[in-house]
Amino acid sequence: MKYSLQKLLVLGIFAELVIFLISYAMDSSWEVTFRYSARYSGRLSAVTFLIVFYLFATSFPAKILKNKALKNGLILFAVLHLIHFGFLATNVYLNEIPLVPVKLTGGALAYLMIVAAPFFLQKLKPKLQLVYFYYVSFVMIMTYVARVKGDFQGAKPFWLHYAMIVIFVICCILFGMWMVKQNRKESSN
């Protein structure tokens, strides 16, 4: 089933609004509302990213430029992740969460790449596009590792954090295998 970019964006923004309203219903204090909104919005972003990574991997390398679903997915992911950033920044501010510069730098670079991807990613050579997908995957994996280690204020380690680490690692390996296979197949033709 194919959706237009406009429908995807409306659906994605609606999902973020629902996340915010459910978070508010769970606890109406702004500090907790934005903590929950950032948490669940991040999970929506992670799932969206994995879908976009799948679209990339299955069209690698020859069909990337022609893949409209990939382009739309990159835009959707960028918009959803910017909304997530808004929730996250508000959570950090309201809850006075101390920021670690080293971690902040890695995450900031990932955010810049995510926002730039819809405009530039498909113009780069496929091997440079891989840097984007694997770097963003690495940052997301490290976010879940930090959660497992208990490094997130207001969040205890949870089974889903472990599951997300495993899912991301499996996807990185599986998608990489698909891309290598497809690249070899196209090189031999």
BELLINSUL-V565714 format. One record per residue. N is the residue number from 1. RES is the residue in three letters. SS is DSSP state (~ for helix, > for strand, _ for the rest). OMEGA is omega in whole degrees, 0 to 359 (999 if undefined). NEAR is the number of other ideal C-beta (glycine too) atoms within 10 Angstrom. Layout:
n={N	N}
res={RES	RES}
ss={SS	SS}
omega={OMEGA	OMEGA}
near={NEAR	NEAR}
This chain:
n={1	2	3	4	5	6	7	8	9	10	11	12	13	14	15	16	17	18	19	20	21	22	23	24	25	26	27	28	29	30	31	32	33	34	35	36	37	38	39	40	41	42	43	44	45	46	47	48	49	50	51	52	53	54	55	56	57	58	59	60	61	62	63	64	65	66	67	68	69	70	71	72	73	74	75	76	77	78	79	80	81	82	83	84	85	86	87	88	89	90	91	92	93	94	95	96	97	98	99	100	101	102	103	104	105	106	107	108	109	110	111	112	113	114	115	116	117	118	119	120	121	122	123	124	125	126	127	128	129	130	131	132	133	134	135	136	137	138	139	140	141	142	143	144	145	146	147	148	149	150	151	152	153	154	155	156	157	158	159	160	161	162	163	164	165	166	167	168	169	170	171	172	173	174	175	176	177	178	179	180	181	182	183	184	185	186	187	188	189}
res={MET	LYS	TYR	SER	LEU	GLN	LYS	LEU	LEU	VAL	LEU	GLY	ILE	PHE	ALA	GLU	LEU	VAL	ILE	PHE	LEU	ILE	SER	TYR	ALA	MET	ASP	SER	SER	TRP	GLU	VAL	THR	PHE	ARG	TYR	SER	ALA	ARG	TYR	SER	GLY	ARG	LEU	SER	ALA	VAL	THR	PHE	LEU	ILE	VAL	PHE	TYR	LEU	PHE	ALA	THR	SER	PHE	PRO	ALA	LYS	ILE	LEU	LYS	ASN	LYS	ALA	LEU	LYS	ASN	GLY	LEU	ILE	LEU	PHE	ALA	VAL	LEU	HIS	LEU	ILE	HIS	PHE	GLY	PHE	LEU	ALA	THR	ASN	VAL	TYR	LEU	ASN	GLU	ILE	PRO	LEU	VAL	PRO	VAL	LYS	LEU	THR	GLY	GLY	ALA	LEU	ALA	TYR	LEU	MET	ILE	VAL	ALA	ALA	PRO	PHE	PHE	LEU	GLN	LYS	LEU	LYS	PRO	LYS	LEU	GLN	LEU	VAL	TYR	PHE	TYR	TYR	VAL	SER	PHE	VAL	MET	ILE	MET	THR	TYR	VAL	ALA	ARG	VAL	LYS	GLY	ASP	PHE	GLN	GLY	ALA	LYS	PRO	PHE	TRP	LEU	HIS	TYR	ALA	MET	ILE	VAL	ILE	PHE	VAL	ILE	CYS	CYS	ILE	LEU	PHE	GLY	MET	TRP	MET	VAL	LYS	GLN	ASN	ARG	LYS	GLU	SER	SER	ASN}
ss={_	_	_	_	~	~	~	~	~	~	~	~	~	~	~	~	~	~	~	~	~	~	~	~	~	~	_	_	_	~	~	~	~	~	~	~	~	~	~	~	~	~	~	~	~	~	~	~	~	~	~	~	~	~	~	~	~	~	~	_	_	_	_	_	_	_	_	~	~	~	~	~	~	~	~	~	~	~	~	~	~	~	~	~	~	~	~	~	~	~	~	~	~	~	_	_	_	_	_	_	~	~	~	~	~	~	~	~	~	~	~	~	~	~	~	~	~	~	~	~	~	~	~	_	_	~	~	~	~	~	~	~	~	~	~	~	~	~	~	~	~	~	~	~	~	~	~	~	_	_	_	_	_	_	_	_	_	_	~	~	~	~	~	~	~	~	~	~	~	~	~	~	~	~	~	~	~	~	~	~	~	~	~	~	~	~	~	~	_}
omega={182	178	176	179	182	179	178	180	178	179	180	180	176	178	178	178	178	177	181	182	177	178	178	179	179	179	187	175	184	181	182	178	181	174	179	180	178	182	185	174	176	178	176	178	181	179	179	179	180	177	180	178	177	179	178	184	183	177	182	346	192	188	185	184	183	187	181	179	177	179	178	178	178	179	179	180	180	180	180	182	173	175	176	178	177	177	182	180	178	176	180	181	184	182	178	181	179	181	178	186	181	179	180	180	179	179	179	178	178	178	178	178	181	180	181	187	181	183	190	191	184	177	181	174	183	181	176	176	177	179	179	186	181	177	178	176	180	180	179	177	181	176	179	175	178	177	179	180	180	182	181	178	177	180	177	175	187	183	181	179	177	181	181	176	180	180	180	180	179	180	179	180	182	180	177	178	178	183	178	180	181	179	178	180	180	178	181	179	999}
near={2	8	13	10	15	9	11	19	16	12	12	19	14	10	16	22	11	12	22	19	12	13	21	16	10	13	12	9	10	13	15	17	22	24	26	22	25	24	20	20	25	22	13	19	25	22	14	21	22	19	13	24	22	16	20	25	21	15	18	24	17	13	14	19	12	10	17	11	16	24	19	21	23	24	18	22	25	21	21	25	24	14	21	25	19	16	23	21	12	17	23	17	11	15	15	8	14	6	9	12	7	8	14	11	10	15	18	13	13	20	18	10	18	24	14	13	23	17	11	13	21	17	9	14	9	16	9	11	20	18	12	20	23	14	14	23	20	14	18	20	18	16	22	23	14	16	21	16	10	10	13	18	12	13	15	8	15	13	8	12	18	14	11	23	18	11	16	21	12	10	17	18	10	12	21	15	11	14	19	11	11	17	15	9	10	12	8	6	5}
